[in-house]
Amino acid sequence: ESDKAVKYLSVNYAISAVKIEKVIKGSLSAGDVINIQEAGIRGEEYDISIEGVPLLRRNMKVMLFLNGSNTQIMDGERSYGIVGCYFGKVFYDQDNVLHPATEFATDGVIALSDFKQPMKEENLIKSINETASISDSKNVTE
């Protein structure tokens, strides 16, 4: 919904206000608007980011896996980081097919061994349930 830029401990962060459409797991709720922090600089023509993965932009639809909240980067305002910088960011295309961030990264990036190609959301959730060790013994659900 909105974009900000901040610098914290000599690192540039792009901050995006994101409206949650659906929660798979966690304490946040659909309709909440939260700040997402990403290391990088959002430019007019292109982004400067880790491995060249696109930073969040207005009207982009993504599935995000988030770290806990942080109040240091935005001087007291709460923000969330993406797991593994970009491994926790999955992009929807116009047909609602999911694409891992590694598809958009520069050459040499580590690929996810269990998610190498586009897939439907329900297949990704099934894959997460089959491969992830969830500490509270509950499966991820839609």
N, C-alpha and C positions, 0 to 999 in steps of 0.2 A: 504493500500500500504506500510505503514511503521509503526513501533511501537516505542514508546518512553516511558520513565518513568520519572516523575517529583514528587517533594515533595513541597507542598504549605501549609503553616500554619499547619505543622505537619501531613498533610494528604497525603498519597501516591496516585498518579493518574497514570493510564495507558492512554496513548495518542495514538490514532490511526488516521492515515491519511486515509480518506475515500473518494472514488470517487462516486459521486452522479450519479445514473442511471436514476432516475425519480423523479420529484418534484410534490407532491400532492398539497401543498399550501406553499407559502412563497416567499422570494426574491432570493433564491439560484437557480442555473440552473443545468440542466443535464450536466455532464462533469466536473463540479467544483470538486476540491479536497479540503476537509476541515478537520480540526483536531477535533476529538471527544474526550472529557475527561470523564473518568469513574473512580470513587473512587475505588481503589484496586491495586493489584499487579499481573501482568501476570507472571506466573511461567512456568517452562519447562513441568512439569507433570500436574499441575492444577493451577487454579486462586484462589486468595484470594480476594473476592469481597462481596458486600452487598448481604446478603441472599444466597450467593453461585451462583448467576446468572452468566453465562459465560461472560467474557469480550470479546470485539470484537477481532477477529483473522483474519489473512490474508485469502482471498477468501471466507469469510463468507458473506452470503446475508441476509440482515435485512431490515426491515422498521423501520425508526427512527422518533420519534417526538421530536424535539429539543427545548431547551430553547434559549434565545438570546445569542449572542456571548460574550466572555469574553477575556480580554487581560492580566489578572493578573496571572493566573496559569502558563502560559508558558512565563513569563517575556517579555510581549509585543507582542507575537505572538498570533493571534486570535484562539480561540477554542470554541467549543459548548458543552453544557451539554445535557444529555438526560432527558426528562421530568420525574419527579418522580424517579430518579436514574435508575430504570429498567422498570417501567411501560410503558415508551415510547419506548421500544425496543421489536420488534416482529421478530421472526426468521422464515425464509423460510426453508423448508426441500427440499430434492432432487426432489420432485414432485411439487414444487412451492406452497405448502400448508403452511399457516402461523400458527405459534405456539406462544402464549404469553410467555413472559419471566418467568412468574410464574410457568410454567410447569417444568422449570429447577431449580427453587429455592428450598431451604431446607424447611422442614416441618414447618408449623406455619406462613408462609408468607400470607399476605393478597391477596386474589384472586380478579381478576377483575370481577365484577358481570355480565357484559354484554359480556364477552369474555372468556369463560371457556374451550373452546376446539378448535382444529384446524379448520380453515376456509379458504375459497378462498379470495383473495385480494378484489375482487369486493364486497363480502359480508361484509368484514370488513369496507370498505369505506362507504357502505350503512348504516351499524350500527353506524358509527361515525356521519354521516349526520342526522340520526334519533334521536340520543341521545345527541349529543354535542350542546352546545349553542355557536354558532360562532358569535362573536361580530359584524362583518361587514355584517351579513345576507347572506353571500355567502356560498353555499355548497361546500364541498370538492369534487373535480372531479379527474378523472384519467388523 
